[in-house]
Amino acid sequence: MKNKLFKNLIFPVFLCLGSVIYAQTVQGVVTDVSGPIPGANIVIKGTTTGTVTDFDGNYEIAVNTGDVIVVSYIGYLTQEIEYTGQETIDVQLQEDAALLEEVVVVGYGKSVKKEDLTGAVSVVGSKELEKSPLINVDQALQGRASGVQLTQNSGAPGAGLKIRVRGSNSITGSNSPLVVVDGLIDVDINSVNPSDIQSISVLKDASSSAIYGNRAANGVIIITTKKGADGKSIIEFGSYISFSDPSDSIDLLSASEFIDFANTKNIGATGNPIPVFDSQQKINDFIAKSVDYQEEVYRTAIAQNYQISFRGGSEKMNYYVSGNYLDQEGLAINTNFKRYSLRSNINADLTDKLNLSTSLNLIRQEGLNNDPGFGAGLALGAVGFDKTTPIFDANGNYNRQTLVIGGVQESVLTNPIFTARESIGTSSVNRVQANVALNYNLVENLDFNVSGGIDYANIAVAYFNPANNDAAQITAGQNANNSNKTQYAFRLNYDNTFNEKHNLNATAIFEERKNLSTGFNADGRGFYTASTGFDNIGLADTQTIGSGVSERTLRSAIGRATYNYDSRYLVTGSVRYDESSVFLKDQGGVFSSFALGWNINNEEFFTSETISTLRLRGGWGQTGNELIGTSDALNLLRNNPWIPNGGATGSTAILPGTRLANPDLTWETTVQTNIGLDVGILNDRFNLTLEYYSKKTEDLLLTRQVPRFTGRVDQVVNAGEVENKGFDINLTGRIVQNENFLWDFSANLSSNKNKVLSLIGDETEVFPGLTVGGSIPAPSIVRVGEPIGVFYGFIYEGVNSADGNAIYAADQDIIGDANPDFTFGINNNMSYKGFDLNFFFQGVSGNDVFNRARSLIIGRDGRIPFGTSAELRNTWTASNTSAPLPSLNATNTQSQSSEFIEDGSFIRLKNISLGYTLRDVNALDAMGAESLRLYVSAQNLITITNYSGLDPEVSNGGENDRLAGVDIGALPTSKTFTLGLNLKF
């Protein structure tokens, strides 16, 4: 029974003492059918005077004759008892069946009981969020929501995760889900403080998400933040401190080994050792001054988090106010992320018919060298910069580049310590998110709602890059951007139950959203001094400035209706018309959906005593995507320097842009079908959900090359199709439940198969020509019949034992696939009296990783000609002809080959935490506190994988799904230990 969960996991609410002194005292015990209820609220009606029951359900309170004692607890019907002089008042509470129903938020002000749900929705509640210290909201979804794949692309401080809901629909457009926070649409998910969240709903299928039309093709994440409640004010304070280290390290050659291998390679190529290593004395000097750059780049990073919140209210108004401060050091030296946030949620009944709700979120984020690209450079430098080069020279100046000079080729890597300490990259975001709604009850069962919201962000970025002993190459710059998203909506909602069995809910909405972005940048190259950093770009020899503006508007008319007959037969339908300003002629798109549900367990013929829930669901729907550039459909102009008649001076000419206009451009459309089965047994003590889906995205927004005689280079067109098919399985259960011990278990498993069905015209494959890390080519291909995110290159067949050269197949082909076969999560929550234990596993299976970093550090690339990896110990030599690696002087090796494709499967102990809650302790009573929870936890403690790199999860491809699974040295995730407390007043 769900009341058991409340009894054991939700701790007592302490009520402040009132100012009135009473003459009599009454005591008693609060119970339900199973036994005592700890933490039940005992309040004198009409006052704030009250108390709570102890662990055995006992209470004692001072009263006057005629007072009404109100006894309440979450999930139970409230009881009121008049005091007429009794010495003892024992109360047995009854379950409130309506409150015990799990409620799912499905958008636009509507929530439904789980038994009335027809779509595919995953829900993560606040209790699950509290089990681990979260930096960002997206971490809460990883492994906890079936059908949702989250990838930690970088271990940089403050870095978010890439989120994909049931695969990737678009080849070149955005595949990120739409995020809605308290009705505010298209919000940055990492602008929300995780401690403020009440629940997260993920709308996965089209029947549930089609009402959001635009961008709903990628799924919708609805975040509901905490609200106040009628009753005594509650103050909560939480804090934790964590200590993080890299989850792994790379085994490298020692300094003496590096010298031996470097000389061997150089002798094989030139006949001579490297000049700096041509005598034993020199070699000894280098070995004596050797540096472990992994030890120097990485550190034990400390993070601190502080949260305080106030909530309470009365019958007419409630409030929730919170403040949060986070300070997170990065694993790499001189990197950091800070966040400050303040939230206020207020709901007030202005009259019997008029309700006001407001939500305000103020947030500031500050970053220092926390760009994932910067971190990738440090990570590669930590393993690729040779140990024999000291950090400083004899004069105390940085050795900015390797001292291994005069060889076959010199490394282009920069000393990572110089980069980390002397480069400056700062960012700041000041954001205001506000939403206001008025709801008026026109007549019985009919409400009118008007709402408006704003999401304003001021973003400032500055950088300074010192050059390698060349002042002419020093670069610096500043960028300022403003994003202003506004929205307003009018909603009419009808909700009525008639003849006791028929429930009809209908909603009509008109909505408009605008997004205005402006930007300005100033950059310089060539400074005679580095002392000014980025503060005086006017000193640069070469200066460039730029500015830009973009605006998009979306107008929508929406209709939704749900019908429920006797909680047996369920029907949901919606239709949405979207009009987008980014298109010219065909701006409108119509997206519709319907779904059916059948609660078989509510039929008279269903008499099973074991199966308590049996529900069959099915739905179909259309969703859209219009996230291209605001000017991609237009003919644009560009400027070009022009020097007339071969003169030394000139002017700027205005020329046609490189992109050809397309007035016929229109929406990408995704059509999805979903079938679901929900089974609950033993009064829903165990629950199983099975989902199968199939979706196809048509009219993809792709870029094609156009003939040169047009005077243009490319054009955005609607062409191509992508398919996703798969299944989600979710299992929950209460394994043990008794008076002292509780064990809840949940697990999920998902599989998605992605396939490109067609491209532009007769094209069967496209080579995007993408790079990572600025200049390193990626083995990317988009081919009909294959998934987005496959690798293309040479097929490695081993080493020629005769000469040590590599052997490859004659033709290049598909060599790997970054898409996993399965993603899964396993979560366990246990409690015994005051103790609580959580351990959570997360993993993926069947995905490949292109370990480009490995190819670099074994010397397969001119960027690091003398490899540093310990793998080089197994290089082919005349005396070791069976070695797995080609000769150091092999002449035909390839970096983009299957030799560097590895299995990226892993299972990770994502979180384990142990806590103890103190109550009824003299020290707490003296503080006026109700409870204190102390806990220790560890994140990423164990990772089981065959991947040879730092982390099988990281990727340098960012949000680009064509670059998924490419590792050129991204910062790894951290192994973290945390100490924390939660104090409630």
PEUR-V533106 format. One record per residue. N is the residue number from 0. BURIAL is 1 if it has 24 or more other ideal C-beta (glycine too) atoms within 12 Angstrom, else 0. Layout:
N BURIAL
N BURIAL
This chain:
0 1
1 1
2 1
3 1
4 1
5 1
6 1
7 1
8 1
9 1
10 1
11 1
12 1
13 1
14 1
15 0
16 0
17 0
18 0
19 0
20 0
21 0
22 0
23 0
24 0
25 1
26 1
27 1
28 1
29 1
30 1
31 1
32 0
33 0
34 0
35 1
36 1
37 1
38 1
39 1
40 1
41 1
42 1
43 1
44 1
45 0
46 1
47 1
48 1
49 1
50 1
51 1
52 1
53 1
54 1
55 0
56 1
57 1
58 1
59 1
60 1
61 1
62 1
63 1
64 0
65 0
66 1
67 0
68 1
69 1
70 1
71 1
72 1
73 1
74 1
75 1
76 0
77 1
78 1
79 0
80 1
81 0
82 1
83 0
84 0
85 0
86 0
87 0
88 1
89 1
90 1
91 1
92 1
93 0
94 1
95 0
96 0
97 0
98 0
99 1
100 0
101 1
102 0
103 1
104 1
105 1
106 1
107 1
108 1
109 1
110 1
111 1
112 1
113 1
114 1
115 1
116 1
117 1
118 1
119 1
120 1
121 1
122 1
123 1
124 1
125 1
126 1
127 1
128 1
129 1
130 1
131 1
132 1
133 1
134 1
135 1
136 1
137 1
138 1
139 1
140 1
141 1
142 1
143 1
144 1
145 1
146 1
147 1
148 1
149 1
150 1
151 1
152 1
153 1
154 1
155 1
156 1
157 1
158 1
159 1
160 1
161 1
162 1
163 1
164 1
165 1
166 1
167 1
168 1
169 1
170 1
171 1
172 1
173 1
174 1
175 1
176 1
177 1
178 1
179 1
180 1
181 1
182 1
183 1
184 1
185 1
186 1
187 1
188 1
189 1
190 1
191 1
192 1
193 1
194 1
195 1
196 1
197 1
198 1
199 1
200 1
201 1
202 1
203 1
204 1
205 1
206 1
207 1
208 1
209 1
210 1
211 1
212 1
213 1
214 1
215 1
216 1
217 1
218 1
219 1
220 1
221 1
222 1
223 1
224 1
225 1
226 1
227 1
228 1
229 1
230 1
231 1
232 1
233 1
234 1
235 1
236 1
237 1
238 1
239 1
240 1
241 1
242 1
243 1
244 1
245 1
246 1
247 1
248 1
249 1
250 0
251 1
252 1
253 0
254 1
255 0
256 1
257 1
258 1
259 1
260 1
261 1
262 1
263 1
264 1
265 1
266 0
267 1
268 0
269 0
270 0
271 0
272 1
273 1
274 0
275 1
276 1
277 0
278 0
279 0
280 0
281 0
282 1
283 0
284 0
285 1
286 1
287 0
288 0
289 1
290 1
291 1
292 1
293 1
294 0
295 1
296 1
297 1
298 1
299 0
300 1
301 1
302 1
303 1
304 1
305 1
306 1
307 1
308 1
309 1
310 1
311 1
312 1
313 0
314 0
315 0
316 0
317 1
318 1
319 1
320 1
321 1
322 1
323 1
324 1
325 1
326 1
327 1
328 1
329 1
330 1
331 1
332 1
333 1
334 1
335 1
336 1
337 1
338 1
339 1
340 1
341 1
342 1
343 1
344 1
345 1
346 1
347 1
348 0
349 0
350 0
351 0
352 0
353 0
354 1
355 1
356 1
357 1
358 1
359 1
360 1
361 1
362 1
363 1
364 1
365 1
366 1
367 1
368 1
369 1
370 1
371 1
372 1
373 1
374 1
375 1
376 1
377 1
378 1
379 1
380 1
381 1
382 1
383 1
384 1
385 1
386 1
387 1
388 1
389 1
390 1
391 0
392 0
393 0
394 0
395 0
396 0
397 1
398 1
399 1
400 1
401 1
402 1
403 1
404 0
405 0
406 1
407 1
408 0
409 1
410 1
411 1
412 1
413 1
414 1
415 1
416 1
417 1
418 1
419 1
420 1
421 1
422 1
423 1
424 1
425 1
426 1
427 1
428 1
429 1
430 1
431 1
432 1
433 1
434 1
435 1
436 1
437 1
438 1
439 0
440 0
441 0
442 0
443 0
444 0
445 0
446 1
447 1
448 1
449 1
450 1
451 1
452 1
453 1
454 1
455 1
456 1
457 1
458 1
459 1
460 1
461 1
462 1
463 1
464 1
465 1
466 1
467 1
468 0
469 0
470 0
471 0
472 0
473 1
474 1
475 1
476 1
477 1
478 1
479 1
480 1
481 1
482 1
483 1
484 1
485 1
486 1
487 1
488 1
489 1
490 1
491 1
492 1
493 1
494 1
495 0
496 0
497 0
498 0
499 0
500 0
501 0
502 1
503 1
504 1
505 1
506 1
507 1
508 1
509 1
510 1
511 1
512 1
513 1
514 1
515 1
516 1
517 0
518 0
519 0
520 1
521 1
522 1
523 1
524 0
525 0
526 1
527 0
528 0
529 1
530 0
531 0
532 1
533 1
534 0
535 0
536 1
537 0
538 0
539 1
540 0
541 0
542 0
543 0
544 0
545 0
546 0
547 0
548 0
549 1
550 0
551 1
552 1
553 1
554 1
555 1
556 1
557 1
558 1
559 1
560 1
561 1
562 1
563 1
564 1
565 0
566 1
567 1
568 1
569 1
570 1
571 1
572 1
573 1
574 1
575 1
576 1
577 1
578 1
579 1
580 1
581 1
582 1
583 0
584 0
585 0
586 1
587 1
588 1
589 1
590 1
591 1
592 1
593 1
594 1
595 1
596 1
597 1
598 1
599 1
600 1
601 1
602 0
603 0
604 0
605 0
606 0
607 0
608 0
609 0
610 1
611 1
612 1
613 1
614 1
615 1
616 1
617 1
618 1
619 1
620 1
621 1
622 1
623 1
624 1
625 1
626 1
627 1
628 1
629 1
630 1
631 1
632 1
633 1
634 0
635 0
636 0
637 0
638 0
639 0
640 0
641 0
642 0
643 0
644 0
645 0
646 0
647 0
648 0
649 0
650 0
651 0
652 0
653 0
654 0
655 0
656 0
657 0
658 1
659 1
660 1
661 1
662 0
663 0
664 1
665 1
666 1
667 1
668 1
669 1
670 1
671 1
672 1
673 1
674 1
675 1
676 1
677 1
678 1
679 1
680 0
681 0
682 0
683 1
684 1
685 1
686 1
687 1
688 1
689 1
690 1
691 1
692 1
693 1
694 1
695 1
696 1
697 1
698 1
699 1
700 1
701 1
702 1
703 1
704 0
705 0
706 0
707 0
708 0
709 0
710 0
711 1
712 0
713 0
714 1
715 1
716 1
717 1
718 1
719 1
720 1
721 1
722 1
723 1
724 1
725 1
726 1
727 1
728 1
729 1
730 1
731 1
732 1
733 1
734 0
735 0
736 1
737 0
738 0
739 0
740 0
741 1
742 1
743 1
744 1
745 1
746 1
747 1
748 1
749 1
750 1
751 1
752 1
753 1
754 1
755 1
756 1
757 1
758 1
759 1
760 0
761 0
762 0
763 0
764 0
765 1
766 0
767 1
768 0
769 1
770 0
771 1
772 1
773 0
774 0
775 1
776 1
777 1
778 1
779 1
780 1
781 1
782 1
783 1
784 0
785 1
786 1
787 1
788 1
789 1
790 1
791 1
792 1
793 1
794 1
795 1
796 0
797 0
798 1
799 0
800 0
801 0
802 0
803 1
804 1
805 1
806 1
807 1
808 0
809 0
810 0
811 0
812 1
813 1
814 1
815 1
816 1
817 1
818 1
819 1
820 1
821 1
822 1
823 1
824 1
825 1
826 1
827 1
828 1
829 1
830 1
831 0
832 0
833 1
834 0
835 1
836 1
837 1
838 1
839 1
840 1
841 1
842 1
843 1
844 1
845 1
846 1
847 1
848 1
849 1
850 1
851 1
852 1
853 1
854 1
855 1
856 1
857 1
858 1
859 1
860 1
861 0
862 1
863 1
864 1
865 1
866 1
867 1
868 1
869 1
870 1
871 1
872 1
873 0
874 1
875 1
876 1
877 0
878 0
879 0
880 0
881 0
882 1
883 0
884 1
885 1
886 1
887 1
888 1
889 1
890 0
891 0
892 1
893 1
894 1
895 1
896 1
897 1
898 1
899 1
900 1
901 1
902 1
903 1
904 1
905 1
906 1
907 1
908 1
909 1
910 1
911 1
912 1
913 1
914 1
915 1
916 1
917 1
918 1
919 1
920 0
921 0
922 0
923 0
924 0
925 0
926 0
927 0
928 1
929 1
930 1
931 1
932 1
933 1
934 1
935 1
936 1
937 1
938 1
939 1
940 1
941 0
942 1
943 0
944 1
945 0
946 1
947 1
948 1
949 1
950 1
951 1
952 1
953 1
954 1
955 1
956 1
957 1
958 1
959 1
960 1
961 1
962 1
963 1
964 1
965 1
966 1
967 1
968 1
969 1
970 1
971 1
972 1
973 1
974 1
975 1
976 1
977 1
978 0
979 1
980 1
981 1
982 1
983 1
984 1
